[in-house]
Amino acid sequence: MQVRVRLFASLRECVGRERLELELPDGSSVEEAWRSLTSRHPALEARRASLAAAVNRTYAAFDKALEDGDEVAFIPPGRGG
């Protein structure tokens, strides 16, 4: 299956792109999408503990199963006050 990935803030800066496509096995989870992304961009690995994820613009747990055509967003913590 194919999913679209959106990256925000420092993640986008690290990868050099805001959006990309991933080809994943059917039934993959958000976590598996993250692992696929970090296999291509190892510098992202250390950031996992502080990330939020969203699927189709709704916050989601990393164990959520994905479907073909879903959009997965990885969101680092916000800054400011």
PDB file of N, CA, C and O in Angstrom:
ATOM      1  N   MET A   1       0.844  -1.181   0.000  1.00  0.00           N
ATOM      2  CA  MET A   1       0.000   0.000   0.000  1.00  0.00           C
ATOM      3  C   MET A   1       0.883   1.236   0.000  1.00  0.00           C
ATOM      4  O   MET A   1       2.057   1.182   0.366  1.00  0.00           O
ATOM      5  N   GLN A   2       0.312   2.321  -0.407  1.00  0.00           N
ATOM      6  CA  GLN A   2       1.061   3.578  -0.453  1.00  0.00           C
ATOM      7  C   GLN A   2       0.408   4.583   0.482  1.00  0.00           C
ATOM      8  O   GLN A   2      -0.813   4.740   0.494  1.00  0.00           O
ATOM      9  N   VAL A   3       1.250   5.271   1.275  1.00  0.00           N
ATOM     10  CA  VAL A   3       0.765   6.328   2.162  1.00  0.00           C
ATOM     11  C   VAL A   3       1.572   7.593   1.905  1.00  0.00           C
ATOM     12  O   VAL A   3       2.735   7.547   1.505  1.00  0.00           O
ATOM     13  N   ARG A   4       0.915   8.722   2.149  1.00  0.00           N
ATOM     14  CA  ARG A   4       1.586  10.016   2.053  1.00  0.00           C
ATOM     15  C   ARG A   4       2.059  10.400   3.448  1.00  0.00           C
ATOM     16  O   ARG A   4       1.349  10.181   4.430  1.00  0.00           O
ATOM     17  N   VAL A   5       3.234  10.963   3.536  1.00  0.00           N
ATOM     18  CA  VAL A   5       3.789  11.392   4.822  1.00  0.00           C
ATOM     19  C   VAL A   5       4.010  12.888   4.776  1.00  0.00           C
ATOM     20  O   VAL A   5       4.545  13.421   3.804  1.00  0.00           O
ATOM     21  N   ARG A   6       3.592  13.563   5.840  1.00  0.00           N
ATOM     22  CA  ARG A   6       3.861  14.994   6.000  1.00  0.00           C
ATOM     23  C   ARG A   6       4.767  15.162   7.199  1.00  0.00           C
ATOM     24  O   ARG A   6       4.579  14.524   8.235  1.00  0.00           O
ATOM     25  N   LEU A   7       5.743  16.022   7.048  1.00  0.00           N
ATOM     26  CA  LEU A   7       6.706  16.296   8.108  1.00  0.00           C
ATOM     27  C   LEU A   7       6.637  17.777   8.459  1.00  0.00           C
ATOM     28  O   LEU A   7       6.460  18.627   7.588  1.00  0.00           O
ATOM     29  N   PHE A   8       6.779  18.069   9.739  1.00  0.00           N
ATOM     30  CA  PHE A   8       6.682  19.447  10.203  1.00  0.00           C
ATOM     31  C   PHE A   8       7.958  19.875  10.903  1.00  0.00           C
ATOM     32  O   PHE A   8       8.700  19.053  11.441  1.00  0.00           O
ATOM     33  N   ALA A   9       8.194  21.168  10.886  1.00  0.00           N
ATOM     34  CA  ALA A   9       9.255  21.837  11.643  1.00  0.00           C
ATOM     35  C   ALA A   9      10.618  21.173  11.453  1.00  0.00           C
ATOM     36  O   ALA A   9      11.085  21.023  10.324  1.00  0.00           O
ATOM     37  N   SER A  10      11.253  20.779  12.552  1.00  0.00           N
ATOM     38  CA  SER A  10      12.616  20.233  12.483  1.00  0.00           C
ATOM     39  C   SER A  10      12.696  18.936  11.689  1.00  0.00           C
ATOM     40  O   SER A  10      13.741  18.632  11.114  1.00  0.00           O
ATOM     41  N   LEU A  11      11.610  18.168  11.645  1.00  0.00           N
ATOM     42  CA  LEU A  11      11.615  16.935  10.843  1.00  0.00           C
ATOM     43  C   LEU A  11      11.719  17.279   9.362  1.00  0.00           C
ATOM     44  O   LEU A  11      12.480  16.659   8.619  1.00  0.00           O
ATOM     45  N   ARG A  12      10.952  18.265   8.951  1.00  0.00           N
ATOM     46  CA  ARG A  12      10.989  18.724   7.556  1.00  0.00           C
ATOM     47  C   ARG A  12      12.374  19.242   7.207  1.00  0.00           C
ATOM     48  O   ARG A  12      12.897  18.960   6.129  1.00  0.00           O
ATOM     49  N   GLU A  13      12.964  19.995   8.118  1.00  0.00           N
ATOM     50  CA  GLU A  13      14.301  20.533   7.878  1.00  0.00           C
ATOM     51  C   GLU A  13      15.335  19.411   7.750  1.00  0.00           C
ATOM     52  O   GLU A  13      16.227  19.487   6.905  1.00  0.00           O
ATOM     53  N   CYS A  14      15.225  18.391   8.565  1.00  0.00           N
ATOM     54  CA  CYS A  14      16.173  17.281   8.547  1.00  0.00           C
ATOM     55  C   CYS A  14      16.095  16.493   7.236  1.00  0.00           C
ATOM     56  O   CYS A  14      17.122  16.120   6.670  1.00  0.00           O
ATOM     57  N   VAL A  15      14.886  16.245   6.762  1.00  0.00           N
ATOM     58  CA  VAL A  15      14.681  15.458   5.545  1.00  0.00           C
ATOM     59  C   VAL A  15      14.831  16.320   4.293  1.00  0.00           C
ATOM     60  O   VAL A  15      15.214  15.829   3.232  1.00  0.00           O
ATOM     61  N   GLY A  16      14.525  17.610   4.429  1.00  0.00           N
ATOM     62  CA  GLY A  16      14.622  18.500   3.281  1.00  0.00           C
ATOM     63  C   GLY A  16      13.369  18.518   2.413  1.00  0.00           C
ATOM     64  O   GLY A  16      13.372  19.045   1.301  1.00  0.00           O
ATOM     65  N   ARG A  17      12.302  17.934   2.943  1.00  0.00           N
ATOM     66  CA  ARG A  17      11.026  17.900   2.221  1.00  0.00           C
ATOM     67  C   ARG A  17       9.882  17.937   3.227  1.00  0.00           C
ATOM     68  O   ARG A  17      10.018  17.479   4.361  1.00  0.00           O
ATOM     69  N   GLU A  18       8.765  18.483   2.794  1.00  0.00           N
ATOM     70  CA  GLU A  18       7.574  18.518   3.646  1.00  0.00           C
ATOM     71  C   GLU A  18       6.714  17.275   3.448  1.00  0.00           C
ATOM     72  O   GLU A  18       6.050  16.824   4.381  1.00  0.00           O
ATOM     73  N   ARG A  19       6.723  16.727   2.253  1.00  0.00           N
ATOM     74  CA  ARG A  19       5.866  15.580   1.919  1.00  0.00           C
ATOM     75  C   ARG A  19       6.667  14.528   1.165  1.00  0.00           C
ATOM     76  O   ARG A  19       7.587  14.841   0.409  1.00  0.00           O
ATOM     77  N   LEU A  20       6.294  13.280   1.390  1.00  0.00           N
ATOM     78  CA  LEU A  20       6.867  12.184   0.610  1.00  0.00           C
ATOM     79  C   LEU A  20       5.913  11.010   0.634  1.00  0.00           C
ATOM     80  O   LEU A  20       4.954  10.992   1.405  1.00  0.00           O
ATOM     81  N   GLU A  21       6.177  10.037  -0.204  1.00  0.00           N
ATOM     82  CA  GLU A  21       5.352   8.844  -0.310  1.00  0.00           C
ATOM     83  C   GLU A  21       6.143   7.653   0.216  1.00  0.00           C
ATOM     84  O   GLU A  21       7.354   7.561   0.012  1.00  0.00           O
ATOM     85  N   LEU A  22       5.445   6.737   0.898  1.00  0.00           N
ATOM     86  CA  LEU A  22       6.058   5.497   1.349  1.00  0.00           C
ATOM     87  C   LEU A  22       5.258   4.320   0.821  1.00  0.00           C
ATOM     88  O   LEU A  22       4.027   4.352   0.812  1.00  0.00           O
ATOM     89  N   GLU A  23       5.940   3.303   0.390  1.00  0.00           N
ATOM     90  CA  GLU A  23       5.320   2.031   0.015  1.00  0.00           C
ATOM     91  C   GLU A  23       5.509   1.098   1.199  1.00  0.00           C
ATOM     92  O   GLU A  23       6.639   0.821   1.602  1.00  0.00           O
ATOM     93  N   LEU A  24       4.397   0.610   1.760  1.00  0.00           N
ATOM     94  CA  LEU A  24       4.424  -0.227   2.954  1.00  0.00           C
ATOM     95  C   LEU A  24       3.620  -1.499   2.721  1.00  0.00           C
ATOM     96  O   LEU A  24       2.725  -1.519   1.876  1.00  0.00           O
ATOM     97  N   PRO A  25       3.930  -2.561   3.462  1.00  0.00           N
ATOM     98  CA  PRO A  25       3.095  -3.769   3.377  1.00  0.00           C
ATOM     99  C   PRO A  25       1.677  -3.476   3.886  1.00  0.00           C
ATOM    100  O   PRO A  25       1.493  -2.639   4.770  1.00  0.00           O
ATOM    101  N   ASP A  26       0.688  -4.161   3.331  1.00  0.00           N
ATOM    102  CA  ASP A  26      -0.687  -4.003   3.799  1.00  0.00           C
ATOM    103  C   ASP A  26      -0.756  -4.242   5.295  1.00  0.00           C
ATOM    104  O   ASP A  26      -0.087  -5.133   5.819  1.00  0.00           O
ATOM    105  N   GLY A  27      -1.566  -3.446   5.985  1.00  0.00           N
ATOM    106  CA  GLY A  27      -1.750  -3.594   7.418  1.00  0.00           C
ATOM    107  C   GLY A  27      -0.673  -2.956   8.270  1.00  0.00           C
ATOM    108  O   GLY A  27      -0.666  -3.135   9.488  1.00  0.00           O
ATOM    109  N   SER A  28       0.233  -2.217   7.658  1.00  0.00           N
ATOM    110  CA  SER A  28       1.294  -1.555   8.423  1.00  0.00           C
ATOM    111  C   SER A  28       0.698  -0.516   9.365  1.00  0.00           C
ATOM    112  O   SER A  28      -0.389   0.012   9.132  1.00  0.00           O
ATOM    113  N   SER A  29       1.429  -0.241  10.419  1.00  0.00           N
ATOM    114  CA  SER A  29       1.007   0.740  11.420  1.00  0.00           C
ATOM    115  C   SER A  29       1.763   2.058  11.228  1.00  0.00           C
ATOM    116  O   SER A  29       2.680   2.158  10.412  1.00  0.00           O
ATOM    117  N   VAL A  30       1.356   3.047  11.993  1.00  0.00           N
ATOM    118  CA  VAL A  30       2.067   4.325  12.009  1.00  0.00           C
ATOM    119  C   VAL A  30       3.523   4.088  12.406  1.00  0.00           C
ATOM    120  O   VAL A  30       4.433   4.674  11.819  1.00  0.00           O
ATOM    121  N   GLU A  31       3.744   3.227  13.404  1.00  0.00           N
ATOM    122  CA  GLU A  31       5.109   2.914  13.843  1.00  0.00           C
ATOM    123  C   GLU A  31       5.936   2.338  12.696  1.00  0.00           C
ATOM    124  O   GLU A  31       7.102   2.696  12.532  1.00  0.00           O
ATOM    125  N   GLU A  32       5.348   1.464  11.916  1.00  0.00           N
ATOM    126  CA  GLU A  32       6.073   0.875  10.782  1.00  0.00           C
ATOM    127  C   GLU A  32       6.368   1.924   9.708  1.00  0.00           C
ATOM    128  O   GLU A  32       7.401   1.861   9.041  1.00  0.00           O
ATOM    129  N   ALA A  33       5.464   2.882   9.545  1.00  0.00           N
ATOM    130  CA  ALA A  33       5.741   3.985   8.625  1.00  0.00           C
ATOM    131  C   ALA A  33       6.927   4.802   9.145  1.00  0.00           C
ATOM    132  O   ALA A  33       7.796   5.200   8.371  1.00  0.00           O
ATOM    133  N   TRP A  34       6.958   5.050  10.456  1.00  0.00           N
ATOM    134  CA  TRP A  34       8.076   5.787  11.047  1.00  0.00           C
ATOM    135  C   TRP A  34       9.386   5.029  10.819  1.00  0.00           C
ATOM    136  O   TRP A  34      10.389   5.626  10.429  1.00  0.00           O
ATOM    137  N   ARG A  35       9.376   3.722  11.061  1.00  0.00           N
ATOM    138  CA  ARG A  35      10.593   2.926  10.862  1.00  0.00           C
ATOM    139  C   ARG A  35      11.055   2.961   9.409  1.00  0.00           C
ATOM    140  O   ARG A  35      12.254   3.034   9.137  1.00  0.00           O
ATOM    141  N   SER A  36      10.118   2.911   8.486  1.00  0.00           N
ATOM    142  CA  SER A  36      10.478   2.993   7.074  1.00  0.00           C
ATOM    143  C   SER A  36      11.115   4.348   6.770  1.00  0.00           C
ATOM    144  O   SER A  36      12.104   4.430   6.042  1.00  0.00           O
ATOM    145  N   LEU A  37      10.541   5.399   7.329  1.00  0.00           N
ATOM    146  CA  LEU A  37      11.088   6.741   7.126  1.00  0.00           C
ATOM    147  C   LEU A  37      12.498   6.853   7.710  1.00  0.00           C
ATOM    148  O   LEU A  37      13.389   7.409   7.068  1.00  0.00           O
ATOM    149  N   THR A  38      12.706   6.329   8.923  1.00  0.00           N
ATOM    150  CA  THR A  38      14.019   6.445   9.553  1.00  0.00           C
ATOM    151  C   THR A  38      15.058   5.541   8.897  1.00  0.00           C
ATOM    152  O   THR A  38      16.256   5.794   9.017  1.00  0.00           O
ATOM    153  N   SER A  39      14.621   4.506   8.216  1.00  0.00           N
ATOM    154  CA  SER A  39      15.602   3.695   7.482  1.00  0.00           C
ATOM    155  C   SER A  39      16.200   4.496   6.330  1.00  0.00           C
ATOM    156  O   SER A  39      17.336   4.253   5.922  1.00  0.00           O
ATOM    157  N   ARG A  40      15.437   5.444   5.813  1.00  0.00           N
ATOM    158  CA  ARG A  40      15.913   6.322   4.735  1.00  0.00           C
ATOM    159  C   ARG A  40      16.610   7.571   5.272  1.00  0.00           C
ATOM    160  O   ARG A  40      17.469   8.153   4.610  1.00  0.00           O
ATOM    161  N   HIS A  41      16.224   7.969   6.481  1.00  0.00           N
ATOM    162  CA  HIS A  41      16.750   9.194   7.097  1.00  0.00           C
ATOM    163  C   HIS A  41      17.108   8.886   8.553  1.00  0.00           C
ATOM    164  O   HIS A  41      16.374   9.278   9.460  1.00  0.00           O
ATOM    165  N   PRO A  42      18.219   8.193   8.787  1.00  0.00           N
ATOM    166  CA  PRO A  42      18.593   7.750  10.134  1.00  0.00           C
ATOM    167  C   PRO A  42      18.710   8.878  11.164  1.00  0.00           C
ATOM    168  O   PRO A  42      18.556   8.626  12.359  1.00  0.00           O
ATOM    169  N   ALA A  43      18.972  10.084  10.742  1.00  0.00           N
ATOM    170  CA  ALA A  43      19.093  11.201  11.689  1.00  0.00           C
ATOM    171  C   ALA A  43      17.793  11.459  12.446  1.00  0.00           C
ATOM    172  O   ALA A  43      17.806  12.123  13.483  1.00  0.00           O
ATOM    173  N   LEU A  44      16.678  10.946  11.945  1.00  0.00           N
ATOM    174  CA  LEU A  44      15.387  11.140  12.605  1.00  0.00           C
ATOM    175  C   LEU A  44      15.162  10.198  13.781  1.00  0.00           C
ATOM    176  O   LEU A  44      14.336  10.492  14.645  1.00  0.00           O
ATOM    177  N   GLU A  45      15.865   9.090  13.837  1.00  0.00           N
ATOM    178  CA  GLU A  45      15.580   8.026  14.815  1.00  0.00           C
ATOM    179  C   GLU A  45      15.458   8.525  16.247  1.00  0.00           C
ATOM    180  O   GLU A  45      14.529   8.133  16.953  1.00  0.00           O
ATOM    181  N   ALA A  46      16.358   9.364  16.686  1.00  0.00           N
ATOM    182  CA  ALA A  46      16.381   9.819  18.080  1.00  0.00           C
ATOM    183  C   ALA A  46      15.179  10.679  18.447  1.00  0.00           C
ATOM    184  O   ALA A  46      14.954  10.939  19.629  1.00  0.00           O
ATOM    185  N   ARG A  47      14.420  11.118  17.487  1.00  0.00           N
ATOM    186  CA  ARG A  47      13.306  12.037  17.755  1.00  0.00           C
ATOM    187  C   ARG A  47      11.990  11.337  18.070  1.00  0.00           C
ATOM    188  O   ARG A  47      11.022  12.000  18.444  1.00  0.00           O
ATOM    189  N   ARG A  48      11.930  10.028  17.931  1.00  0.00           N
ATOM    190  CA  ARG A  48      10.682   9.272  18.071  1.00  0.00           C
ATOM    191  C   ARG A  48       9.970   9.507  19.398  1.00  0.00           C
ATOM    192  O   ARG A  48       8.749   9.657  19.420  1.00  0.00           O
ATOM    193  N   ALA A  49      10.709   9.542  20.505  1.00  0.00           N
ATOM    194  CA  ALA A  49      10.088   9.615  21.836  1.00  0.00           C
ATOM    195  C   ALA A  49       9.235  10.861  22.042  1.00  0.00           C
ATOM    196  O   ALA A  49       8.302  10.836  22.844  1.00  0.00           O
ATOM    197  N   SER A  50       9.531  11.936  21.345  1.00  0.00           N
ATOM    198  CA  SER A  50       8.808  13.187  21.580  1.00  0.00           C
ATOM    199  C   SER A  50       7.781  13.520  20.499  1.00  0.00           C
ATOM    200  O   SER A  50       7.179  14.593  20.533  1.00  0.00           O
ATOM    201  N   LEU A  51       7.574  12.623  19.547  1.00  0.00           N
ATOM    202  CA  LEU A  51       6.681  12.920  18.424  1.00  0.00           C
ATOM    203  C   LEU A  51       5.220  12.620  18.711  1.00  0.00           C
ATOM    204  O   LEU A  51       4.883  11.750  19.514  1.00  0.00           O
ATOM    205  N   ALA A  52       4.379  13.357  18.037  1.00  0.00           N
ATOM    206  CA  ALA A  52       2.963  13.018  17.917  1.00  0.00           C
ATOM    207  C   ALA A  52       2.751  12.571  16.479  1.00  0.00           C
ATOM    208  O   ALA A  52       3.526  12.916  15.587  1.00  0.00           O
ATOM    209  N   ALA A  53       1.694  11.801  16.266  1.00  0.00           N
ATOM    210  CA  ALA A  53       1.364  11.361  14.913  1.00  0.00           C
ATOM    211  C   ALA A  53      -0.107  11.644  14.655  1.00  0.00           C
ATOM    212  O   ALA A  53      -0.924  11.675  15.575  1.00  0.00           O
ATOM    213  N   ALA A  54      -0.422  11.846  13.396  1.00  0.00           N
ATOM    214  CA  ALA A  54      -1.814  12.009  12.986  1.00  0.00           C
ATOM    215  C   ALA A  54      -2.032  11.208  11.712  1.00  0.00           C
ATOM    216  O   ALA A  54      -1.143  11.106  10.868  1.00  0.00           O
ATOM    217  N   VAL A  55      -3.211  10.649  11.588  1.00  0.00           N
ATOM    218  CA  VAL A  55      -3.606   9.940  10.371  1.00  0.00           C
ATOM    219  C   VAL A  55      -4.843  10.643   9.834  1.00  0.00           C
ATOM    220  O   VAL A  55      -5.862  10.757  10.515  1.00  0.00           O
ATOM    221  N   ASN A  56      -4.730  11.105   8.617  1.00  0.00           N
ATOM    222  CA  ASN A  56      -5.833  11.827   7.973  1.00  0.00           C
ATOM    223  C   ASN A  56      -6.335  12.980   8.847  1.00  0.00           C
ATOM    224  O   ASN A  56      -7.536  13.196   9.005  1.00  0.00           O
ATOM    225  N   ARG A  57      -5.364  13.713   9.409  1.00  0.00           N
ATOM    226  CA  ARG A  57      -5.598  14.937  10.186  1.00  0.00           C
ATOM    227  C   ARG A  57      -6.261  14.719  11.548  1.00  0.00           C
ATOM    228  O   ARG A  57      -6.838  15.643  12.120  1.00  0.00           O
ATOM    229  N   THR A  58      -6.171  13.495  12.058  1.00  0.00           N
ATOM    230  CA  THR A  58      -6.667  13.187  13.400  1.00  0.00           C
ATOM    231  C   THR A  58      -5.532  12.546  14.173  1.00  0.00           C
ATOM    232  O   THR A  58      -4.916  11.592  13.697  1.00  0.00           O
ATOM    233  N   TYR A  59      -5.245  13.067  15.378  1.00  0.00           N
ATOM    234  CA  TYR A  59      -4.163  12.477  16.168  1.00  0.00           C
ATOM    235  C   TYR A  59      -4.405  10.988  16.332  1.00  0.00           C
ATOM    236  O   TYR A  59      -5.539  10.541  16.506  1.00  0.00           O
ATOM    237  N   ALA A  60      -3.307  10.219  16.272  1.00  0.00           N
ATOM    238  CA  ALA A  60      -3.416   8.762  16.310  1.00  0.00           C
ATOM    239  C   ALA A  60      -2.249   8.165  17.080  1.00  0.00           C
ATOM    240  O   ALA A  60      -1.167   8.747  17.144  1.00  0.00           O
ATOM    241  N   ALA A  61      -2.482   7.006  17.657  1.00  0.00           N
ATOM    242  CA  ALA A  61      -1.427   6.252  18.326  1.00  0.00           C
ATOM    243  C   ALA A  61      -0.519   5.609  17.283  1.00  0.00           C
ATOM    244  O   ALA A  61      -0.923   5.383  16.143  1.00  0.00           O
ATOM    245  N   PHE A  62       0.692   5.325  17.684  1.00  0.00           N
ATOM    246  CA  PHE A  62       1.647   4.731  16.757  1.00  0.00           C
ATOM    247  C   PHE A  62       1.296   3.290  16.399  1.00  0.00           C
ATOM    248  O   PHE A  62       1.863   2.745  15.451  1.00  0.00           O
ATOM    249  N   ASP A  63       0.376   2.657  17.132  1.00  0.00           N
ATOM    250  CA  ASP A  63      -0.033   1.295  16.778  1.00  0.00           C
ATOM    251  C   ASP A  63      -1.252   1.271  15.846  1.00  0.00           C
ATOM    252  O   ASP A  63      -1.740   0.195  15.502  1.00  0.00           O
ATOM    253  N   LYS A  64      -1.739   2.426  15.442  1.00  0.00           N
ATOM    254  CA  LYS A  64      -2.891   2.488  14.527  1.00  0.00           C
ATOM    255  C   LYS A  64      -2.530   1.888  13.176  1.00  0.00           C
ATOM    256  O   LYS A  64      -1.498   2.215  12.589  1.00  0.00           O
ATOM    257  N   ALA A  65      -3.391   1.013  12.700  1.00  0.00           N
ATOM    258  CA  ALA A  65      -3.202   0.410  11.371  1.00  0.00           C
ATOM    259  C   ALA A  65      -3.534   1.433  10.291  1.00  0.00           C
ATOM    260  O   ALA A  65      -4.476   2.214  10.415  1.00  0.00           O
ATOM    261  N   LEU A  66      -2.743   1.405   9.242  1.00  0.00           N
ATOM    262  CA  LEU A  66      -2.936   2.323   8.122  1.00  0.00           C
ATOM    263  C   LEU A  66      -3.638   1.614   6.969  1.00  0.00           C
ATOM    264  O   LEU A  66      -3.626   0.388   6.862  1.00  0.00           O
ATOM    265  N   GLU A  67      -4.240   2.414   6.124  1.00  0.00           N
ATOM    266  CA  GLU A  67      -4.882   1.908   4.911  1.00  0.00           C
ATOM    267  C   GLU A  67      -4.270   2.603   3.706  1.00  0.00           C
ATOM    268  O   GLU A  67      -3.727   3.702   3.816  1.00  0.00           O
ATOM    269  N   ASP A  68      -4.363   1.957   2.568  1.00  0.00           N
ATOM    270  CA  ASP A  68      -3.840   2.520   1.335  1.00  0.00           C
ATOM    271  C   ASP A  68      -4.409   3.918   1.113  1.00  0.00           C
ATOM    272  O   ASP A  68      -5.619   4.126   1.200  1.00  0.00           O
ATOM    273  N   GLY A  69      -3.532   4.866   0.827  1.00  0.00           N
ATOM    274  CA  GLY A  69      -3.952   6.236   0.551  1.00  0.00           C
ATOM    275  C   GLY A  69      -4.013   7.140   1.762  1.00  0.00           C
ATOM    276  O   GLY A  69      -4.273   8.334   1.617  1.00  0.00           O
ATOM    277  N   ASP A  70      -3.781   6.608   2.960  1.00  0.00           N
ATOM    278  CA  ASP A  70      -3.799   7.451   4.160  1.00  0.00           C
ATOM    279  C   ASP A  70      -2.693   8.500   4.115  1.00  0.00           C
ATOM    280  O   ASP A  70      -1.672   8.330   3.448  1.00  0.00           O
ATOM    281  N   GLU A  71      -2.926   9.584   4.841  1.00  0.00           N
ATOM    282  CA  GLU A  71      -1.901  10.593   5.057  1.00  0.00           C
ATOM    283  C   GLU A  71      -1.464  10.503   6.518  1.00  0.00           C
ATOM    284  O   GLU A  71      -2.283  10.605   7.431  1.00  0.00           O
ATOM    285  N   VAL A  72      -0.169  10.312   6.723  1.00  0.00           N
ATOM    286  CA  VAL A  72       0.409  10.225   8.063  1.00  0.00           C
ATOM    287  C   VAL A  72       1.255  11.467   8.283  1.00  0.00           C
ATOM    288  O   VAL A  72       2.100  11.812   7.457  1.00  0.00           O
ATOM    289  N   ALA A  73       1.019  12.133   9.402  1.00  0.00           N
ATOM    290  CA  ALA A  73       1.825  13.305   9.748  1.00  0.00           C
ATOM    291  C   ALA A  73       2.607  13.003  11.017  1.00  0.00           C
ATOM    292  O   ALA A  73       2.074  12.436  11.971  1.00  0.00           O
ATOM    293  N   PHE A  74       3.872  13.388  11.016  1.00  0.00           N
ATOM    294  CA  PHE A  74       4.716  13.280  12.199  1.00  0.00           C
ATOM    295  C   PHE A  74       4.996  14.700  12.675  1.00  0.00           C
ATOM    296  O   PHE A  74       5.477  15.543  11.918  1.00  0.00           O
ATOM    297  N   ILE A  75       4.684  14.949  13.953  1.00  0.00           N
ATOM    298  CA  ILE A  75       4.682  16.303  14.477  1.00  0.00           C
ATOM    299  C   ILE A  75       5.583  16.374  15.712  1.00  0.00           C
ATOM    300  O   ILE A  75       5.307  15.725  16.721  1.00  0.00           O
ATOM    301  N   PRO A  76       6.649  17.153  15.634  1.00  0.00           N
ATOM    302  CA  PRO A  76       7.501  17.325  16.813  1.00  0.00           C
ATOM    303  C   PRO A  76       6.823  18.238  17.828  1.00  0.00           C
ATOM    304  O   PRO A  76       5.860  18.924  17.487  1.00  0.00           O
ATOM    305  N   PRO A  77       7.306  18.259  19.066  1.00  0.00           N
ATOM    306  CA  PRO A  77       6.708  19.146  20.061  1.00  0.00           C
ATOM    307  C   PRO A  77       6.828  20.603  19.648  1.00  0.00           C
ATOM    308  O   PRO A  77       7.792  21.001  18.995  1.00  0.00           O
ATOM    309  N   GLY A  78       5.841  21.386  20.034  1.00  0.00           N
ATOM    310  CA  GLY A  78       5.856  22.811  19.723  1.00  0.00           C
ATOM    311  C   GLY A  78       6.758  23.563  20.667  1.00  0.00           C
ATOM    312  O   GLY A  78       7.116  23.076  21.740  1.00  0.00           O
ATOM    313  N   ARG A  79       7.114  24.740  20.254  1.00  0.00           N
ATOM    314  CA  ARG A  79       7.956  25.613  21.085  1.00  0.00           C
ATOM    315  C   ARG A  79       7.236  26.919  21.300  1.00  0.00           C
ATOM    316  O   ARG A  79       6.287  27.254  20.591  1.00  0.00           O
ATOM    317  N   GLY A  80       7.691  27.634  22.266  1.00  0.00           N
ATOM    318  CA  GLY A  80       7.130  28.949  22.497  1.00  0.00           C
ATOM    319  C   GLY A  80       6.353  28.998  23.800  1.00  0.00           C
ATOM    320  O   GLY A  80       6.418  28.076  24.613  1.00  0.00           O
ATOM    321  N   GLY A  81       5.649  30.036  23.978  1.00  0.00           N
ATOM    322  CA  GLY A  81       4.951  30.157  25.238  1.00  0.00           C
ATOM    323  C   GLY A  81       4.021  31.253  25.151  1.00  0.00           C
ATOM    324  O   GLY A  81       3.314  31.541  26.117  1.00  0.00           O
TER     325      GLY A  81
END
